[in-house]
Amino acid sequence: MRRKVVVVGDEQMALGFSLAGADESYTPEDEYQTIKLIDRLIESPDIGVVLLSERMAENIRDELERISEKKDLYPVIIEIPDKKGPLEDREDPLNKKIRRAVGIDITSEVV
């Protein structure tokens, strides 16, 4: 079964990823709509990847933490920078997920 790639971000991000082949794209207007949309997407069995704007993710961080504790493998939620670039002074969410799954920080240097 092929799983869909879904984009949740601003209009430019949604348009760009739609042109690149994303199956669906959404541009929620506020935190409430973003939370409701993410809740609906993680319950959908045909969604494999959700590309979520880092800025939107920061606004709903508590909700994303709650979701990550209870959800199955799919969909994978990947936070990506928007047109303004990456957010500063924060841990890479993908590294955090890998560290949680594997139990170690795979990016640290061995001395």
A tleap script that builds the chain and sets N, CA, C and O, in Angstrom:
source leaprc.protein.ff14SB
mol = sequence {
  NMET ARG ARG LYS VAL VAL VAL VAL GLY ASP
  GLU GLN MET ALA LEU GLY PHE SER LEU ALA
  GLY ALA ASP GLU SER TYR THR PRO GLU ASP
  GLU TYR GLN THR ILE LYS LEU ILE ASP ARG
  LEU ILE GLU SER PRO ASP ILE GLY VAL VAL
  LEU LEU SER GLU ARG MET ALA GLU ASN ILE
  ARG ASP GLU LEU GLU ARG ILE SER GLU LYS
  LYS ASP LEU TYR PRO VAL ILE ILE GLU ILE
  PRO ASP LYS LYS GLY PRO LEU GLU ASP ARG
  GLU ASP PRO LEU ASN LYS LYS ILE ARG ARG
  ALA VAL GLY ILE ASP ILE THR SER GLU VAL
  CVAL
}
set mol.1.N position { 0.844 -1.189 0.000 }
set mol.1.CA position { 0.000 0.000 0.000 }
set mol.1.C position { 0.883 1.244 0.000 }
set mol.1.O position { 1.746 1.398 0.863 }
set mol.2.N position { 0.670 2.105 -0.943 }
set mol.2.CA position { 1.411 3.364 -1.019 }
set mol.2.C position { 0.817 4.359 -0.030 }
set mol.2.O position { -0.396 4.565 0.011 }
set mol.3.N position { 1.683 4.966 0.757 }
set mol.3.CA position { 1.231 5.967 1.719 }
set mol.3.C position { 1.505 7.366 1.171 }
set mol.3.O position { 2.501 7.591 0.483 }
set mol.4.N position { 0.615 8.293 1.482 }
set mol.4.CA position { 0.688 9.654 0.967 }
set mol.4.C position { 1.700 10.503 1.729 }
set mol.4.O position { 1.978 10.276 2.907 }
set mol.5.N position { 2.237 11.484 1.017 }
set mol.5.CA position { 3.058 12.531 1.610 }
set mol.5.C position { 2.191 13.786 1.674 }
set mol.5.O position { 1.645 14.232 0.665 }
set mol.6.N position { 2.074 14.346 2.881 }
set mol.6.CA position { 1.214 15.499 3.109 }
set mol.6.C position { 2.059 16.651 3.644 }
set mol.6.O position { 2.949 16.452 4.471 }
set mol.7.N position { 1.770 17.856 3.164 }
set mol.7.CA position { 2.487 19.053 3.596 }
set mol.7.C position { 1.551 19.944 4.384 }
set mol.7.O position { 0.414 20.183 3.977 }
set mol.8.N position { 2.040 20.442 5.531 }
set mol.8.CA position { 1.292 21.393 6.344 }
set mol.8.C position { 2.215 22.585 6.568 }
set mol.8.O position { 3.218 22.477 7.275 }
set mol.9.N position { 1.876 23.715 5.969 }
set mol.9.CA position { 2.732 24.894 6.079 }
set mol.9.C position { 2.066 26.114 5.484 }
set mol.9.O position { 0.853 26.144 5.278 }
set mol.10.N position { 2.888 27.133 5.207 }
set mol.10.CA position { 2.342 28.341 4.594 }
set mol.10.C position { 2.074 28.081 3.112 }
set mol.10.O position { 2.377 27.006 2.595 }
set mol.11.N position { 1.506 29.074 2.441 }
set mol.11.CA position { 1.099 28.888 1.046 }
set mol.11.C position { 2.263 28.554 0.121 }
set mol.11.O position { 2.136 27.690 -0.746 }
set mol.12.N position { 3.409 29.238 0.297 }
set mol.12.CA position { 4.555 28.980 -0.567 }
set mol.12.C position { 5.094 27.576 -0.367 }
set mol.12.O position { 5.443 26.897 -1.332 }
set mol.13.N position { 5.163 27.140 0.880 }
set mol.13.CA position { 5.649 25.794 1.180 }
set mol.13.C position { 4.708 24.748 0.581 }
set mol.13.O position { 5.154 23.785 -0.044 }
set mol.14.N position { 3.420 24.943 0.774 }
set mol.14.CA position { 2.432 24.004 0.248 }
set mol.14.C position { 2.503 23.937 -1.276 }
set mol.14.O position { 2.462 22.853 -1.857 }
set mol.15.N position { 2.609 25.083 -1.910 }
set mol.15.CA position { 2.687 25.114 -3.370 }
set mol.15.C position { 3.965 24.444 -3.860 }
set mol.15.O position { 3.931 23.651 -4.800 }
set mol.16.N position { 5.087 24.759 -3.231 }
set mol.16.CA position { 6.363 24.178 -3.650 }
set mol.16.C position { 6.373 22.667 -3.557 }
set mol.16.O position { 6.804 21.987 -4.488 }
set mol.17.N position { 5.904 22.140 -2.445 }
set mol.17.CA position { 5.899 20.689 -2.291 }
set mol.17.C position { 4.828 20.031 -3.155 }
set mol.17.O position { 4.997 18.885 -3.572 }
set mol.18.N position { 3.742 20.723 -3.428 }
set mol.18.CA position { 2.740 20.182 -4.352 }
set mol.18.C position { 3.332 20.033 -5.747 }
set mol.18.O position { 3.099 19.035 -6.429 }
set mol.19.N position { 4.098 21.035 -6.164 }
set mol.19.CA position { 4.757 20.965 -7.464 }
set mol.19.C position { 5.823 19.880 -7.493 }
set mol.19.O position { 6.126 19.326 -8.550 }
set mol.20.N position { 6.392 19.576 -6.321 }
set mol.20.CA position { 7.426 18.534 -6.232 }
set mol.20.C position { 6.828 17.137 -6.093 }
set mol.20.O position { 7.561 16.148 -6.094 }
set mol.21.N position { 5.503 17.048 -5.973 }
set mol.21.CA position { 4.877 15.735 -5.964 }
set mol.21.C position { 4.176 15.333 -4.685 }
set mol.21.O position { 3.719 14.195 -4.578 }
set mol.22.N position { 4.073 16.229 -3.702 }
set mol.22.CA position { 3.332 15.891 -2.484 }
set mol.22.C position { 1.886 15.582 -2.857 }
set mol.22.O position { 1.315 16.201 -3.755 }
set mol.23.N position { 1.304 14.615 -2.153 }
set mol.23.CA position { -0.053 14.178 -2.483 }
set mol.23.C position { -1.123 15.167 -2.035 }
set mol.23.O position { -2.124 15.362 -2.725 }
set mol.24.N position { -0.909 15.789 -0.881 }
set mol.24.CA position { -1.880 16.740 -0.341 }
set mol.24.C position { -1.119 17.861 0.344 }
set mol.24.O position { 0.006 17.667 0.805 }
set mol.25.N position { -1.742 19.048 0.409 }
set mol.25.CA position { -1.134 20.149 1.141 }
set mol.25.C position { -2.224 20.958 1.837 }
set mol.25.O position { -3.340 21.104 1.340 }
set mol.26.N position { -1.857 21.475 3.005 }
set mol.26.CA position { -2.792 22.236 3.826 }
set mol.26.C position { -2.100 23.480 4.358 }
set mol.26.O position { -0.902 23.468 4.640 }
set mol.27.N position { -2.875 24.562 4.491 }
set mol.27.CA position { -2.362 25.805 5.043 }
set mol.27.C position { -3.295 26.286 6.158 }
set mol.27.O position { -4.110 27.183 5.945 }
set mol.28.N position { -3.174 25.685 7.350 }
set mol.28.CA position { -4.043 26.102 8.454 }
set mol.28.C position { -3.767 27.548 8.852 }
set mol.28.O position { -2.643 28.037 8.745 }
set mol.29.N position { -4.825 28.221 9.315 }
set mol.29.CA position { -4.718 29.650 9.621 }
set mol.29.C position { -4.277 29.941 11.052 }
set mol.29.O position { -3.773 31.028 11.332 }
set mol.30.N position { -4.459 28.988 11.956 }
set mol.30.CA position { -4.087 29.245 13.349 }
set mol.30.C position { -3.718 27.941 14.045 }
set mol.30.O position { -3.796 26.865 13.452 }
set mol.31.N position { -3.315 28.048 15.314 }
set mol.31.CA position { -2.886 26.872 16.071 }
set mol.31.C position { -4.009 25.845 16.217 }
set mol.31.O position { -3.767 24.643 16.108 }
set mol.32.N position { -5.213 26.303 16.460 }
set mol.32.CA position { -6.348 25.397 16.633 }
set mol.32.C position { -6.552 24.551 15.375 }
set mol.32.O position { -6.704 23.332 15.462 }
set mol.33.N position { -6.555 25.200 14.203 }
set mol.33.CA position { -6.727 24.468 12.949 }
set mol.33.C position { -5.573 23.507 12.705 }
set mol.33.O position { -5.769 22.405 12.193 }
set mol.34.N position { -4.357 23.933 13.078 }
set mol.34.CA position { -3.186 23.070 12.896 }
set mol.34.C position { -3.305 21.816 13.745 }
set mol.34.O position { -3.051 20.714 13.259 }
set mol.35.N position { -3.689 21.970 15.007 }
set mol.35.CA position { -3.843 20.823 15.906 }
set mol.35.C position { -4.923 19.882 15.393 }
set mol.35.O position { -4.715 18.670 15.351 }
set mol.36.N position { -6.064 20.418 15.005 }
set mol.36.CA position { -7.155 19.585 14.492 }
set mol.36.C position { -6.721 18.830 13.234 }
set mol.36.O position { -7.041 17.652 13.073 }
set mol.37.N position { -5.999 19.503 12.350 }
set mol.37.CA position { -5.538 18.879 11.119 }
set mol.37.C position { -4.541 17.762 11.418 }
set mol.37.O position { -4.663 16.666 10.870 }
set mol.38.N position { -3.565 18.022 12.271 }
set mol.38.CA position { -2.572 17.007 12.613 }
set mol.38.C position { -3.254 15.806 13.264 }
set mol.38.O position { -2.930 14.663 12.941 }
set mol.39.N position { -4.187 16.052 14.171 }
set mol.39.CA position { -4.927 14.949 14.803 }
set mol.39.C position { -5.643 14.092 13.765 }
set mol.39.O position { -5.660 12.866 13.872 }
set mol.40.N position { -6.232 14.736 12.764 }
set mol.40.CA position { -6.940 13.999 11.711 }
set mol.40.C position { -5.949 13.221 10.833 }
set mol.40.O position { -6.209 12.077 10.459 }
set mol.41.N position { -4.825 13.847 10.511 }
set mol.41.CA position { -3.847 13.198 9.642 }
set mol.41.C position { -3.215 11.969 10.290 }
set mol.41.O position { -2.988 10.967 9.612 }
set mol.42.N position { -2.928 12.027 11.587 }
set mol.42.CA position { -2.280 10.873 12.214 }
set mol.42.C position { -3.226 9.695 12.377 }
set mol.42.O position { -2.779 8.568 12.592 }
set mol.43.N position { -4.513 9.937 12.278 }
set mol.43.CA position { -5.491 8.851 12.357 }
set mol.43.C position { -5.770 8.223 10.997 }
set mol.43.O position { -6.408 7.173 10.915 }
set mol.44.N position { -5.296 8.859 9.934 }
set mol.44.CA position { -5.555 8.363 8.583 }
set mol.44.C position { -4.576 7.250 8.227 }
set mol.44.O position { -3.365 7.469 8.281 }
set mol.45.N position { -5.058 6.072 7.868 }
set mol.45.CA position { -4.170 4.941 7.578 }
set mol.45.C position { -3.388 5.083 6.271 }
set mol.45.O position { -2.424 4.350 6.052 }
set mol.46.N position { -3.786 6.009 5.403 }
set mol.46.CA position { -3.091 6.132 4.119 }
set mol.46.C position { -2.040 7.244 4.093 }
set mol.46.O position { -1.451 7.507 3.044 }
set mol.47.N position { -1.800 7.897 5.229 }
set mol.47.CA position { -0.789 8.949 5.304 }
set mol.47.C position { 0.502 8.346 5.842 }
set mol.47.O position { 0.505 7.719 6.902 }
set mol.48.N position { 1.601 8.535 5.112 }
set mol.48.CA position { 2.900 8.000 5.527 }
set mol.48.C position { 3.824 9.041 6.110 }
set mol.48.O position { 4.533 8.776 7.081 }
set mol.49.N position { 3.823 10.240 5.515 }
set mol.49.CA position { 4.728 11.301 5.946 }
set mol.49.C position { 3.961 12.614 5.997 }
set mol.49.O position { 3.215 12.950 5.078 }
set mol.50.N position { 4.160 13.357 7.094 }
set mol.50.CA position { 3.625 14.708 7.208 }
set mol.50.C position { 4.818 15.642 7.298 }
set mol.50.O position { 5.591 15.576 8.254 }
set mol.51.N position { 4.973 16.509 6.311 }
set mol.51.CA position { 6.008 17.541 6.334 }
set mol.51.C position { 5.373 18.773 6.956 }
set mol.51.O position { 4.470 19.377 6.377 }
set mol.52.N position { 5.848 19.142 8.135 }
set mol.52.CA position { 5.244 20.218 8.925 }
set mol.52.C position { 6.223 21.367 9.060 }
set mol.52.O position { 7.389 21.158 9.394 }
set mol.53.N position { 5.761 22.564 8.806 }
set mol.53.CA position { 6.583 23.760 8.968 }
set mol.53.C position { 7.102 23.844 10.400 }
set mol.53.O position { 6.344 23.656 11.351 }
set mol.54.N position { 8.408 24.130 10.553 }
set mol.54.CA position { 8.990 24.264 11.897 }
set mol.54.C position { 8.277 25.317 12.721 }
set mol.54.O position { 8.056 25.124 13.916 }
set mol.55.N position { 7.919 26.418 12.103 }
set mol.55.CA position { 7.251 27.491 12.850 }
set mol.55.C position { 5.872 27.049 13.347 }
set mol.55.O position { 5.483 27.369 14.470 }
set mol.56.N position { 5.148 26.326 12.524 }
set mol.56.CA position { 3.856 25.802 12.972 }
set mol.56.C position { 4.075 24.776 14.081 }
set mol.56.O position { 3.321 24.732 15.053 }
set mol.57.N position { 5.104 23.958 13.930 }
set mol.57.CA position { 5.408 22.939 14.937 }
set mol.57.C position { 5.730 23.580 16.286 }
set mol.57.O position { 5.295 23.088 17.327 }
set mol.58.N position { 6.486 24.667 16.269 }
set mol.58.CA position { 6.822 25.344 17.527 }
set mol.58.C position { 5.570 25.847 18.232 }
set mol.58.O position { 5.500 25.837 19.461 }
set mol.59.N position { 4.586 26.285 17.461 }
set mol.59.CA position { 3.350 26.807 18.056 }
set mol.59.C position { 2.496 25.721 18.698 }
set mol.59.O position { 1.654 26.012 19.547 }
set mol.60.N position { 2.711 24.464 18.294 }
set mol.60.CA position { 1.902 23.373 18.856 }
set mol.60.C position { 2.803 22.298 19.480 }
set mol.60.O position { 2.452 21.118 19.486 }
set mol.61.N position { 3.948 22.706 19.996 }
set mol.61.CA position { 4.947 21.770 20.527 }
set mol.61.C position { 4.364 20.796 21.546 }
set mol.61.O position { 4.638 19.599 21.463 }
set mol.62.N position { 3.565 21.274 22.508 }
set mol.62.CA position { 2.991 20.389 23.520 }
set mol.62.C position { 2.122 19.305 22.886 }
set mol.62.O position { 2.155 18.147 23.303 }
set mol.63.N position { 1.362 19.684 21.893 }
set mol.63.CA position { 0.499 18.720 21.193 }
set mol.63.C position { 1.345 17.689 20.444 }
set mol.63.O position { 1.024 16.501 20.454 }
set mol.64.N position { 2.413 18.133 19.802 }
set mol.64.CA position { 3.282 17.201 19.078 }
set mol.64.C position { 3.959 16.219 20.030 }
set mol.64.O position { 4.132 15.049 19.687 }
set mol.65.N position { 4.340 16.673 21.210 }
set mol.65.CA position { 4.936 15.777 22.205 }
set mol.65.C position { 3.918 14.724 22.638 }
set mol.65.O position { 4.254 13.548 22.780 }
set mol.66.N position { 2.681 15.152 22.846 }
set mol.66.CA position { 1.612 14.221 23.231 }
set mol.66.C position { 1.385 13.193 22.137 }
set mol.66.O position { 1.228 12.004 22.414 }
set mol.67.N position { 1.368 13.650 20.904 }
set mol.67.CA position { 1.154 12.754 19.773 }
set mol.67.C position { 2.295 11.754 19.656 }
set mol.67.O position { 2.057 10.566 19.437 }
set mol.68.N position { 3.533 12.222 19.800 }
set mol.68.CA position { 4.688 11.331 19.616 }
set mol.68.C position { 4.723 10.223 20.662 }
set mol.68.O position { 5.299 9.164 20.413 }
set mol.69.N position { 4.126 10.443 21.812 }
set mol.69.CA position { 4.093 9.422 22.859 }
set mol.69.C position { 3.063 8.339 22.584 }
set mol.69.O position { 3.214 7.212 23.055 }
set mol.70.N position { 2.015 8.662 21.827 }
set mol.70.CA position { 0.932 7.695 21.657 }
set mol.70.C position { 0.799 7.095 20.263 }
set mol.70.O position { 0.143 6.065 20.104 }
set mol.71.N position { 1.405 7.714 19.245 }
set mol.71.CA position { 1.128 7.265 17.875 }
set mol.71.C position { 1.999 6.080 17.463 }
set mol.71.O position { 3.028 5.788 18.074 }
set mol.72.N position { 1.549 5.414 16.410 }
set mol.72.CA position { 2.278 4.301 15.827 }
set mol.72.C position { 3.413 4.826 14.950 }
set mol.72.O position { 3.749 6.009 14.988 }
set mol.73.N position { 3.989 3.936 14.173 }
set mol.73.CA position { 5.095 4.300 13.294 }
set mol.73.C position { 4.681 5.324 12.241 }
set mol.73.O position { 5.433 6.254 11.949 }
set mol.74.N position { 3.502 5.156 11.679 }
set mol.74.CA position { 3.032 6.069 10.639 }
set mol.74.C position { 1.895 6.913 11.151 }
set mol.74.O position { 1.110 6.438 11.972 }
set mol.75.N position { 1.776 8.117 10.711 }
set mol.75.CA position { 2.702 8.789 9.818 }
set mol.75.C position { 3.902 9.353 10.576 }
set mol.75.O position { 3.834 9.632 11.773 }
set mol.76.N position { 4.981 9.509 9.853 }
set mol.76.CA position { 6.166 10.161 10.389 }
set mol.76.C position { 5.956 11.661 10.207 }
set mol.76.O position { 5.644 12.120 9.108 }
set mol.77.N position { 6.129 12.422 11.282 }
set mol.77.CA position { 6.005 13.874 11.200 }
set mol.77.C position { 7.410 14.453 11.156 }
set mol.77.O position { 8.187 14.292 12.098 }
set mol.78.N position { 7.734 15.130 10.058 }
set mol.78.CA position { 9.054 15.719 9.881 }
set mol.78.C position { 8.902 17.235 9.825 }
set mol.78.O position { 8.173 17.771 8.991 }
set mol.79.N position { 9.598 17.907 10.720 }
set mol.79.CA position { 9.564 19.360 10.744 }
set mol.79.C position { 10.625 19.896 9.791 }
set mol.79.O position { 11.783 19.482 9.834 }
set mol.80.N position { 10.213 20.818 8.935 }
set mol.80.CA position { 11.146 21.386 7.969 }
set mol.80.C position { 11.083 22.909 8.023 }
set mol.80.O position { 10.043 23.482 8.349 }
set mol.81.N position { 12.203 23.564 7.701 }
set mol.81.CA position { 12.206 25.030 7.697 }
set mol.81.C position { 11.280 25.571 6.620 }
set mol.81.O position { 11.064 24.935 5.589 }
set mol.82.N position { 10.736 26.753 6.876 }
set mol.82.CA position { 9.924 27.405 5.861 }
set mol.82.C position { 10.780 28.435 5.131 }
set mol.82.O position { 12.007 28.376 5.207 }
set mol.83.N position { 10.163 29.362 4.435 }
set mol.83.CA position { 10.904 30.327 3.618 }
set mol.83.C position { 11.796 31.248 4.441 }
set mol.83.O position { 12.723 31.850 3.900 }
set mol.84.N position { 11.530 31.366 5.738 }
set mol.84.CA position { 12.344 32.227 6.601 }
set mol.84.C position { 13.584 31.509 7.116 }
set mol.84.O position { 14.420 32.127 7.775 }
set mol.85.N position { 13.718 30.228 6.831 }
set mol.85.CA position { 14.880 29.468 7.249 }
set mol.85.C position { 14.643 28.719 8.542 }
set mol.85.O position { 13.572 28.815 9.142 }
set mol.86.N position { 15.665 27.961 8.974 }
set mol.86.CA position { 15.508 27.152 10.185 }
set mol.86.C position { 15.446 27.996 11.446 }
set mol.86.O position { 16.001 29.093 11.505 }
set mol.87.N position { 14.766 27.471 12.446 }
set mol.87.CA position { 14.714 28.125 13.745 }
set mol.87.C position { 16.047 27.917 14.452 }
set mol.87.O position { 16.678 26.872 14.295 }
set mol.88.N position { 16.467 28.884 15.212 }
set mol.88.CA position { 17.749 28.815 15.921 }
set mol.88.C position { 17.563 28.206 17.304 }
set mol.88.O position { 16.448 28.141 17.822 }
set mol.89.N position { 18.673 27.761 17.896 }
set mol.89.CA position { 18.731 27.315 19.290 }
set mol.89.C position { 17.707 26.248 19.648 }
set mol.89.O position { 16.988 26.380 20.639 }
set mol.90.N position { 17.640 25.207 18.857 }
set mol.90.CA position { 16.753 24.108 19.197 }
set mol.90.C position { 17.328 22.815 18.649 }
set mol.90.O position { 18.067 22.798 17.664 }
set mol.91.N position { 16.970 21.754 19.308 }
set mol.91.CA position { 17.449 20.445 18.885 }
set mol.91.C position { 16.719 20.015 17.620 }
set mol.91.O position { 15.520 20.251 17.469 }
set mol.92.N position { 17.449 19.390 16.723 }
set mol.92.CA position { 16.853 18.871 15.500 }
set mol.92.C position { 15.850 17.789 15.869 }
set mol.92.O position { 16.230 16.783 16.469 }
set mol.93.N position { 14.562 17.972 15.521 }
set mol.93.CA position { 13.536 16.997 15.897 }
set mol.93.C position { 13.795 15.601 15.337 }
set mol.93.O position { 13.444 14.609 15.978 }
set mol.94.N position { 14.401 15.505 14.156 }
set mol.94.CA position { 14.685 14.195 13.581 }
set mol.94.C position { 15.753 13.483 14.400 }
set mol.94.O position { 15.635 12.285 14.658 }
set mol.95.N position { 16.802 14.208 14.814 }
set mol.95.CA position { 17.813 13.606 15.688 }
set mol.95.C position { 17.199 13.150 17.005 }
set mol.95.O position { 17.556 12.098 17.535 }
set mol.96.N position { 16.279 13.942 17.525 }
set mol.96.CA position { 15.610 13.582 18.783 }
set mol.96.C position { 14.826 12.274 18.621 }
set mol.96.O position { 14.850 11.422 19.510 }
set mol.97.N position { 14.139 12.116 17.497 }
set mol.97.CA position { 13.369 10.894 17.250 }
set mol.97.C position { 14.297 9.690 17.103 }
set mol.97.O position { 14.012 8.609 17.618 }
set mol.98.N position { 15.400 9.887 16.401 }
set mol.98.CA position { 16.358 8.790 16.232 }
set mol.98.C position { 16.942 8.396 17.580 }
set mol.98.O position { 17.047 7.210 17.890 }
set mol.99.N position { 17.327 9.400 18.392 }
set mol.99.CA position { 17.896 9.108 19.701 }
set mol.99.C position { 16.889 8.353 20.576 }
set mol.99.O position { 17.259 7.435 21.308 }
set mol.100.N position { 15.623 8.746 20.493 }
set mol.100.CA position { 14.594 8.061 21.274 }
set mol.100.C position { 14.403 6.621 20.807 }
set mol.100.O position { 14.211 5.725 21.628 }
set mol.101.N position { 14.452 6.394 19.505 }
set mol.101.CA position { 14.244 5.049 18.967 }
set mol.101.C position { 15.450 4.145 19.210 }
set mol.101.O position { 15.288 2.973 19.551 }
set mol.102.N position { 16.657 4.684 19.034 }
set mol.102.CA position { 17.870 3.885 19.128 }
set mol.102.C position { 18.422 3.857 20.551 }
set mol.102.O position { 19.008 2.863 20.980 }
set mol.103.N position { 18.234 4.942 21.266 }
set mol.103.CA position { 18.729 5.013 22.641 }
set mol.103.C position { 20.048 5.732 22.803 }
set mol.103.O position { 20.534 5.900 23.921 }
set mol.104.N position { 20.644 6.169 21.672 }
set mol.104.CA position { 21.894 6.924 21.743 }
set mol.104.C position { 21.862 8.050 20.720 }
set mol.104.O position { 21.067 8.038 19.780 }
set mol.105.N position { 22.743 9.023 20.925 }
set mol.105.CA position { 22.875 10.118 19.964 }
set mol.105.C position { 23.859 9.671 18.893 }
set mol.105.O position { 25.061 9.595 19.150 }
set mol.106.N position { 23.368 9.375 17.703 }
set mol.106.CA position { 24.221 8.845 16.641 }
set mol.106.C position { 25.082 9.930 15.999 }
set mol.106.O position { 25.980 9.617 15.217 }
set mol.107.N position { 24.822 11.204 16.318 }
set mol.107.CA position { 25.603 12.281 15.734 }
set mol.107.C position { 26.784 12.705 16.591 }
set mol.107.O position { 27.616 13.491 16.138 }
set mol.108.N position { 26.879 12.207 17.815 }
set mol.108.CA position { 27.990 12.615 18.670 }
set mol.108.C position { 29.272 11.893 18.263 }
set mol.108.O position { 29.247 10.778 17.742 }
set mol.109.N position { 30.385 12.564 18.517 }
set mol.109.CA position { 31.678 12.013 18.149 }
set mol.109.C position { 32.152 11.007 19.192 }
set mol.109.O position { 31.921 11.179 20.389 }
set mol.110.N position { 32.806 9.973 18.726 }
set mol.110.CA position { 33.392 8.967 19.626 }
set mol.110.C position { 34.822 9.414 19.889 }
set mol.110.O position { 35.584 9.713 18.970 }
set mol.111.N position { 35.158 9.449 21.168 }
set mol.111.CA position { 36.505 9.903 21.533 }
set mol.111.C position { 37.359 8.730 21.932 }
set mol.111.O position { 38.528 8.906 22.274 }
savepdb mol mol.pdb
quit
